[in-house]
Each structure stands twice: as C-alpha cells, then as structure tokens.
Amino acid sequence: MKGLLNIKVKEKIENQNFIDIKLYERILKEISKDKLITPNILTTRFRISCSLAKKILIELSRKGTIKMIKYSSKEPLFTRKV
C-alpha cells in the first residue's frame, strides 16, 4: 500500500472546443512560420482540442494557406506554403 501513495496523478488539461476570431488570427500568423504543422502542435500551443485543430488545418489547406503533405486519420501532416 505504501507504493500506491507515491503515484503522481497527471492533471487533465481542459482544452477549448471553440475558437474566437482573435485566436484564429493568431493561429494564422504563427502557422506561417513553421516548417511542419500537425494537430498536436496546435493543441499544445493554443490549448484547443485535437479534433478542432484537425478541422482548422484542413480548412486552411483548402484555402491554400498551407499545404498537406500526408493525410492520415490519426495525424495529418502539413507544411507552410512557399
């Protein structure tokens, strides 16, 4: 029983499920600097949910802001438009 008390509990991170215009513009500004863009990067940087990050990246690739390298249902890869 003594060993069970020393287990550290990881805090659950509450990510946003929606974004406002300010955050969307900040994402656009910072994404253009990165060479490789994944939903995980957006999730950790901007505290948004992973499904929302995927939808944002797919929308930006349709607009032509970023370019899709590889599509996978788990984690699509994107790069900046040169």
A tleap script that builds the chain and sets N, CA, C and O, in Angstrom:
source leaprc.protein.ff14SB
mol = sequence {
  NMET LYS GLY LEU LEU ASN ILE LYS VAL LYS
  GLU LYS ILE GLU ASN GLN ASN PHE ILE ASP
  ILE LYS LEU TYR GLU ARG ILE LEU LYS GLU
  ILE SER LYS ASP LYS LEU ILE THR PRO ASN
  ILE LEU THR THR ARG PHE ARG ILE SER CYS
  SER LEU ALA LYS LYS ILE LEU ILE GLU LEU
  SER ARG LYS GLY THR ILE LYS MET ILE LYS
  TYR SER SER LYS GLU PRO LEU PHE THR ARG
  LYS CVAL
}
set mol.1.N position { 0.803 -1.204 0.000 }
set mol.1.CA position { 0.000 0.000 0.000 }
set mol.1.C position { 0.843 1.265 0.000 }
set mol.1.O position { 0.414 2.308 -0.493 }
set mol.2.N position { 2.034 1.168 0.551 }
set mol.2.CA position { 2.870 2.361 0.637 }
set mol.2.C position { 3.273 2.852 -0.750 }
set mol.2.O position { 3.365 4.060 -0.970 }
set mol.3.N position { 3.513 1.943 -1.682 }
set mol.3.CA position { 3.918 2.330 -3.032 }
set mol.3.C position { 2.811 3.020 -3.805 }
set mol.3.O position { 3.094 3.823 -4.694 }
set mol.4.N position { 1.587 2.733 -3.494 }
set mol.4.CA position { 0.465 3.329 -4.216 }
set mol.4.C position { 0.283 4.806 -3.890 }
set mol.4.O position { -0.278 5.556 -4.689 }
set mol.5.N position { 0.746 5.220 -2.738 }
set mol.5.CA position { 0.573 6.613 -2.343 }
set mol.5.C position { 1.530 7.551 -3.082 }
set mol.5.O position { 1.283 8.755 -3.142 }
set mol.6.N position { 2.598 7.026 -3.634 }
set mol.6.CA position { 3.596 7.861 -4.291 }
set mol.6.C position { 3.303 8.087 -5.779 }
set mol.6.O position { 4.076 8.763 -6.458 }
set mol.7.N position { 2.213 7.540 -6.290 }
set mol.7.CA position { 1.875 7.709 -7.701 }
set mol.7.C position { 1.428 9.145 -7.938 }
set mol.7.O position { 0.555 9.662 -7.241 }
set mol.8.N position { 2.031 9.767 -8.915 }
set mol.8.CA position { 1.657 11.135 -9.254 }
set mol.8.C position { 0.484 11.097 -10.229 }
set mol.8.O position { 0.491 10.333 -11.194 }
set mol.9.N position { -0.502 11.911 -9.973 }
set mol.9.CA position { -1.672 11.988 -10.837 }
set mol.9.C position { -1.463 13.127 -11.818 }
set mol.9.O position { -1.212 14.267 -11.428 }
set mol.10.N position { -1.570 12.801 -13.084 }
set mol.10.CA position { -1.400 13.816 -14.113 }
set mol.10.C position { -2.671 14.656 -14.200 }
set mol.10.O position { -3.782 14.126 -14.219 }
set mol.11.N position { -2.491 15.956 -14.252 }
set mol.11.CA position { -3.653 16.840 -14.344 }
set mol.11.C position { -4.280 16.747 -15.720 }
set mol.11.O position { -3.589 16.665 -16.735 }
set mol.12.N position { -5.587 16.762 -15.734 }
set mol.12.CA position { -6.297 16.754 -17.004 }
set mol.12.C position { -6.340 18.181 -17.537 }
set mol.12.O position { -6.751 19.108 -16.839 }
set mol.13.N position { -5.915 18.339 -18.764 }
set mol.13.CA position { -5.889 19.662 -19.376 }
set mol.13.C position { -7.238 19.929 -20.032 }
set mol.13.O position { -7.722 19.128 -20.831 }
set mol.14.N position { -7.819 21.030 -19.695 }
set mol.14.CA position { -9.094 21.418 -20.286 }
set mol.14.C position { -8.820 22.260 -21.526 }
set mol.14.O position { -8.485 23.440 -21.416 }
set mol.15.N position { -8.959 21.668 -22.686 }
set mol.15.CA position { -8.752 22.376 -23.941 }
set mol.15.C position { -10.062 22.969 -24.428 }
set mol.15.O position { -11.142 22.460 -24.127 }
set mol.16.N position { -9.952 24.050 -25.184 }
set mol.16.CA position { -11.138 24.711 -25.708 }
set mol.16.C position { -11.725 23.907 -26.859 }
set mol.16.O position { -10.996 23.274 -27.622 }
set mol.17.N position { -13.044 23.938 -26.979 }
set mol.17.CA position { -13.724 23.264 -28.076 }
set mol.17.C position { -14.186 24.239 -29.145 }
set mol.17.O position { -14.808 23.835 -30.127 }
set mol.18.N position { -13.893 25.503 -28.966 }
set mol.18.CA position { -14.249 26.526 -29.942 }
set mol.18.C position { -13.164 27.599 -29.933 }
set mol.18.O position { -12.387 27.695 -28.983 }
set mol.19.N position { -13.113 28.397 -30.982 }
set mol.19.CA position { -12.138 29.484 -31.029 }
set mol.19.C position { -12.854 30.770 -31.409 }
set mol.19.O position { -13.915 30.746 -32.032 }
set mol.20.N position { -12.267 31.875 -31.029 }
set mol.20.CA position { -12.800 33.168 -31.428 }
set mol.20.C position { -11.929 33.736 -32.550 }
set mol.20.O position { -10.934 33.125 -32.939 }
set mol.21.N position { -12.301 34.881 -33.057 }
set mol.21.CA position { -11.608 35.475 -34.201 }
set mol.21.C position { -10.173 35.834 -33.852 }
set mol.21.O position { -9.274 35.665 -34.675 }
set mol.22.N position { -9.947 36.330 -32.633 }
set mol.22.CA position { -8.592 36.702 -32.205 }
set mol.22.C position { -7.648 35.506 -32.231 }
set mol.22.O position { -6.528 35.595 -32.735 }
set mol.23.N position { -8.109 34.398 -31.688 }
set mol.23.CA position { -7.288 33.191 -31.639 }
set mol.23.C position { -7.050 32.640 -33.044 }
set mol.23.O position { -5.954 32.169 -33.349 }
set mol.24.N position { -8.066 32.698 -33.895 }
set mol.24.CA position { -7.933 32.229 -35.275 }
set mol.24.C position { -6.869 33.035 -36.025 }
set mol.24.O position { -6.055 32.468 -36.753 }
set mol.25.N position { -6.877 34.347 -35.846 }
set mol.25.CA position { -5.881 35.200 -36.497 }
set mol.25.C position { -4.483 34.937 -35.950 }
set mol.25.O position { -3.506 34.981 -36.697 }
set mol.26.N position { -4.381 34.662 -34.642 }
set mol.26.CA position { -3.089 34.332 -34.047 }
set mol.26.C position { -2.561 33.001 -34.584 }
set mol.26.O position { -1.362 32.856 -34.821 }
set mol.27.N position { -3.451 32.036 -34.773 }
set mol.27.CA position { -3.056 30.750 -35.346 }
set mol.27.C position { -2.536 30.948 -36.761 }
set mol.27.O position { -1.503 30.385 -37.122 }
set mol.28.N position { -3.234 31.739 -37.567 }
set mol.28.CA position { -2.790 32.016 -38.937 }
set mol.28.C position { -1.415 32.660 -38.968 }
set mol.28.O position { -0.577 32.317 -39.802 }
set mol.29.N position { -1.190 33.590 -38.060 }
set mol.29.CA position { 0.073 34.317 -38.014 }
set mol.29.C position { 1.237 33.397 -37.630 }
set mol.29.O position { 2.307 33.466 -38.233 }
set mol.30.N position { 1.031 32.548 -36.638 }
set mol.30.CA position { 2.117 31.695 -36.147 }
set mol.30.C position { 2.333 30.457 -37.008 }
set mol.30.O position { 3.444 29.930 -37.050 }
set mol.31.N position { 1.314 29.987 -37.686 }
set mol.31.CA position { 1.450 28.800 -38.536 }
set mol.31.C position { 2.357 29.081 -39.725 }
set mol.31.O position { 3.086 28.196 -40.170 }
set mol.32.N position { 2.318 30.290 -40.236 }
set mol.32.CA position { 3.111 30.619 -41.419 }
set mol.32.C position { 4.613 30.553 -41.159 }
set mol.32.O position { 5.396 30.550 -42.110 }
set mol.33.N position { 5.035 30.500 -39.891 }
set mol.33.CA position { 6.455 30.448 -39.551 }
set mol.33.C position { 6.982 29.015 -39.452 }
set mol.33.O position { 8.188 28.796 -39.568 }
set mol.34.N position { 6.106 28.047 -39.242 }
set mol.34.CA position { 6.532 26.668 -39.002 }
set mol.34.C position { 6.747 25.904 -40.302 }
set mol.34.O position { 6.031 26.103 -41.284 }
set mol.35.N position { 7.748 25.026 -40.289 }
set mol.35.CA position { 8.004 24.178 -41.449 }
set mol.35.C position { 7.096 22.960 -41.454 }
set mol.35.O position { 6.630 22.537 -42.511 }
set mol.36.N position { 6.843 22.396 -40.289 }
set mol.36.CA position { 5.981 21.231 -40.158 }
set mol.36.C position { 4.864 21.548 -39.188 }
set mol.36.O position { 5.115 22.035 -38.085 }
set mol.37.N position { 3.626 21.275 -39.592 }
set mol.37.CA position { 2.468 21.608 -38.776 }
set mol.37.C position { 1.630 20.350 -38.585 }
set mol.37.O position { 1.273 19.681 -39.554 }
set mol.38.N position { 1.321 20.032 -37.341 }
set mol.38.CA position { 0.459 18.902 -37.013 }
set mol.38.C position { -0.625 19.369 -36.042 }
set mol.38.O position { -0.468 20.404 -35.395 }
set mol.39.N position { -1.720 18.619 -35.933 }
set mol.39.CA position { -2.745 18.983 -34.952 }
set mol.39.C position { -2.210 18.988 -33.519 }
set mol.39.O position { -2.677 19.760 -32.682 }
set mol.40.N position { -1.245 18.137 -33.243 }
set mol.40.CA position { -0.668 18.080 -31.905 }
set mol.40.C position { 0.048 19.384 -31.553 }
set mol.40.O position { -0.008 19.834 -30.409 }
set mol.41.N position { 0.708 19.980 -32.513 }
set mol.41.CA position { 1.390 21.262 -32.286 }
set mol.41.C position { 0.374 22.345 -31.932 }
set mol.41.O position { 0.590 23.123 -31.003 }
set mol.42.N position { -0.730 22.393 -32.672 }
set mol.42.CA position { -1.772 23.391 -32.380 }
set mol.42.C position { -2.403 23.138 -31.011 }
set mol.42.O position { -2.705 24.078 -30.276 }
set mol.43.N position { -2.596 21.876 -30.677 }
set mol.43.CA position { -3.214 21.537 -29.398 }
set mol.43.C position { -2.367 22.001 -28.227 }
set mol.43.O position { -2.889 22.569 -27.268 }
set mol.44.N position { -1.065 21.764 -28.297 }
set mol.44.CA position { -0.206 22.156 -27.182 }
set mol.44.C position { 0.023 23.663 -27.127 }
set mol.44.O position { 0.107 24.239 -26.042 }
set mol.45.N position { 0.122 24.298 -28.282 }
set mol.45.CA position { 0.414 25.733 -28.303 }
set mol.45.C position { -0.774 26.603 -27.937 }
set mol.45.O position { -0.635 27.574 -27.192 }
set mol.46.N position { -1.951 26.254 -28.466 }
set mol.46.CA position { -3.114 27.136 -28.327 }
set mol.46.C position { -4.201 26.591 -27.409 }
set mol.46.O position { -5.249 27.219 -27.253 }
set mol.47.N position { -3.967 25.432 -26.801 }
set mol.47.CA position { -4.921 24.832 -25.865 }
set mol.47.C position { -6.301 24.626 -26.497 }
set mol.47.O position { -7.319 25.002 -25.915 }
set mol.48.N position { -6.327 24.027 -27.690 }
set mol.48.CA position { -7.584 23.686 -28.341 }
set mol.48.C position { -7.641 22.172 -28.470 }
set mol.48.O position { -6.616 21.501 -28.353 }
set mol.49.N position { -8.823 21.629 -28.707 }
set mol.49.CA position { -8.956 20.182 -28.828 }
set mol.49.C position { -8.342 19.705 -30.142 }
set mol.49.O position { -8.212 20.474 -31.094 }
set mol.50.N position { -7.973 18.448 -30.179 }
set mol.50.CA position { -7.298 17.893 -31.346 }
set mol.50.C position { -8.236 17.839 -32.557 }
set mol.50.O position { -7.804 18.101 -33.680 }
set mol.51.N position { -9.495 17.509 -32.345 }
set mol.51.CA position { -10.437 17.454 -33.460 }
set mol.51.C position { -10.645 18.836 -34.068 }
set mol.51.O position { -10.788 18.970 -35.284 }
set mol.52.N position { -10.663 19.862 -33.220 }
set mol.52.CA position { -10.785 21.230 -33.710 }
set mol.52.C position { -9.535 21.640 -34.478 }
set mol.52.O position { -9.631 22.324 -35.497 }
set mol.53.N position { -8.367 21.231 -34.000 }
set mol.53.CA position { -7.110 21.541 -34.685 }
set mol.53.C position { -7.076 20.896 -36.069 }
set mol.53.O position { -6.619 21.518 -37.028 }
set mol.54.N position { -7.554 19.656 -36.183 }
set mol.54.CA position { -7.605 18.978 -37.489 }
set mol.54.C position { -8.513 19.729 -38.453 }
set mol.54.O position { -8.170 19.915 -39.621 }
set mol.55.N position { -9.671 20.159 -37.963 }
set mol.55.CA position { -10.619 20.881 -38.822 }
set mol.55.C position { -10.044 22.213 -39.287 }
set mol.55.O position { -10.241 22.609 -40.436 }
set mol.56.N position { -9.340 22.902 -38.404 }
set mol.56.CA position { -8.718 24.180 -38.774 }
set mol.56.C position { -7.661 23.962 -39.847 }
set mol.56.O position { -7.608 24.706 -40.826 }
set mol.57.N position { -6.819 22.947 -39.672 }
set mol.57.CA position { -5.746 22.684 -40.642 }
set mol.57.C position { -6.296 22.253 -41.989 }
set mol.57.O position { -5.773 22.663 -43.026 }
set mol.58.N position { -7.330 21.441 -41.997 }
set mol.58.CA position { -7.928 21.025 -43.266 }
set mol.58.C position { -8.566 22.216 -43.972 }
set mol.58.O position { -8.475 22.336 -45.194 }
set mol.59.N position { -9.204 23.086 -43.215 }
set mol.59.CA position { -9.796 24.291 -43.813 }
set mol.59.C position { -8.720 25.200 -44.406 }
set mol.59.O position { -8.898 25.740 -45.497 }
set mol.60.N position { -7.614 25.369 -43.699 }
set mol.60.CA position { -6.532 26.216 -44.198 }
set mol.60.C position { -5.861 25.613 -45.437 }
set mol.60.O position { -5.391 26.347 -46.306 }
set mol.61.N position { -5.815 24.294 -45.517 }
set mol.61.CA position { -5.235 23.672 -46.712 }
set mol.61.C position { -6.167 23.833 -47.910 }
set mol.61.O position { -5.698 23.971 -49.040 }
set mol.62.N position { -7.469 23.817 -47.679 }
set mol.62.CA position { -8.426 24.054 -48.776 }
set mol.62.C position { -8.343 25.495 -49.280 }
set mol.62.O position { -8.501 25.748 -50.474 }
set mol.63.N position { -8.095 26.433 -48.371 }
set mol.63.CA position { -7.956 27.836 -48.765 }
set mol.63.C position { -6.640 28.106 -49.475 }
set mol.63.O position { -6.516 29.089 -50.205 }
set mol.64.N position { -5.641 27.222 -49.262 }
set mol.64.CA position { -4.352 27.403 -49.907 }
set mol.64.C position { -3.317 28.089 -49.025 }
set mol.64.O position { -2.238 28.442 -49.502 }
set mol.65.N position { -3.624 28.281 -47.764 }
set mol.65.CA position { -2.683 28.917 -46.841 }
set mol.65.C position { -1.534 27.977 -46.495 }
set mol.65.O position { -0.380 28.400 -46.421 }
set mol.66.N position { -1.853 26.689 -46.281 }
set mol.66.CA position { -0.842 25.678 -46.003 }
set mol.66.C position { -1.024 24.523 -46.979 }
set mol.66.O position { -2.044 24.431 -47.662 }
set mol.67.N position { -0.030 23.646 -47.040 }
set mol.67.CA position { -0.059 22.536 -47.990 }
set mol.67.C position { -0.045 21.210 -47.230 }
set mol.67.O position { 0.742 21.027 -46.301 }
set mol.68.N position { -0.921 20.288 -47.631 }
set mol.68.CA position { -0.966 18.986 -46.977 }
set mol.68.C position { 0.124 18.089 -47.550 }
set mol.68.O position { 0.231 17.937 -48.767 }
set mol.69.N position { 0.935 17.492 -46.673 }
set mol.69.CA position { 1.982 16.570 -47.095 }
set mol.69.C position { 1.438 15.149 -47.121 }
set mol.69.O position { 1.568 14.439 -48.118 }
set mol.70.N position { 0.831 14.747 -46.021 }
set mol.70.CA position { 0.328 13.386 -45.885 }
set mol.70.C position { -0.955 13.426 -45.078 }
set mol.70.O position { -1.027 14.085 -44.041 }
set mol.71.N position { -1.975 12.712 -45.561 }
set mol.71.CA position { -3.211 12.649 -44.800 }
set mol.71.C position { -3.314 11.294 -44.127 }
set mol.71.O position { -3.193 10.253 -44.773 }
set mol.72.N position { -3.535 11.319 -42.846 }
set mol.72.CA position { -3.795 10.130 -42.051 }
set mol.72.C position { -4.938 10.488 -41.118 }
set mol.72.O position { -5.018 11.622 -40.646 }
set mol.73.N position { -5.815 9.546 -40.849 }
set mol.73.CA position { -6.937 9.862 -39.966 }
set mol.73.C position { -6.462 10.153 -38.546 }
set mol.73.O position { -7.138 10.856 -37.795 }
set mol.74.N position { -5.305 9.616 -38.181 }
set mol.74.CA position { -4.791 9.861 -36.832 }
set mol.74.C position { -4.079 11.202 -36.724 }
set mol.74.O position { -4.354 11.983 -35.814 }
set mol.75.N position { -3.159 11.471 -37.657 }
set mol.75.CA position { -2.442 12.743 -37.592 }
set mol.75.C position { -1.985 13.175 -38.980 }
set mol.75.O position { -0.970 12.688 -39.477 }
set mol.76.N position { -2.725 14.082 -39.608 }
set mol.76.CA position { -2.286 14.591 -40.914 }
set mol.76.C position { -1.101 15.547 -40.752 }
set mol.76.O position { -0.966 16.227 -39.734 }
set mol.77.N position { -0.255 15.581 -41.771 }
set mol.77.CA position { 0.931 16.454 -41.750 }
set mol.77.C position { 0.772 17.572 -42.770 }
set mol.77.O position { 0.318 17.345 -43.891 }
set mol.78.N position { 1.145 18.762 -42.375 }
set mol.78.CA position { 1.042 19.943 -43.222 }
set mol.78.C position { 2.363 20.686 -43.205 }
set mol.78.O position { 3.182 20.510 -42.303 }
set mol.79.N position { 2.558 21.525 -44.223 }
set mol.79.CA position { 3.703 22.397 -44.256 }
set mol.79.C position { 3.248 23.765 -44.746 }
set mol.79.O position { 2.154 23.914 -45.290 }
set mol.80.N position { 4.102 24.753 -44.545 }
set mol.80.CA position { 3.733 26.104 -44.991 }
set mol.80.C position { 3.826 26.203 -46.502 }
set mol.80.O position { 4.568 25.454 -47.139 }
set mol.81.N position { 3.085 27.112 -47.059 }
set mol.81.CA position { 3.109 27.365 -48.496 }
set mol.81.C position { 4.302 28.263 -48.796 }
set mol.81.O position { 4.456 29.317 -48.179 }
set mol.82.N position { 5.139 27.855 -49.731 }
set mol.82.CA position { 6.341 28.621 -50.038 }
set mol.82.C position { 6.060 29.629 -51.117 }
set mol.82.O position { 6.956 30.374 -51.514 }
savepdb mol mol.pdb
quit
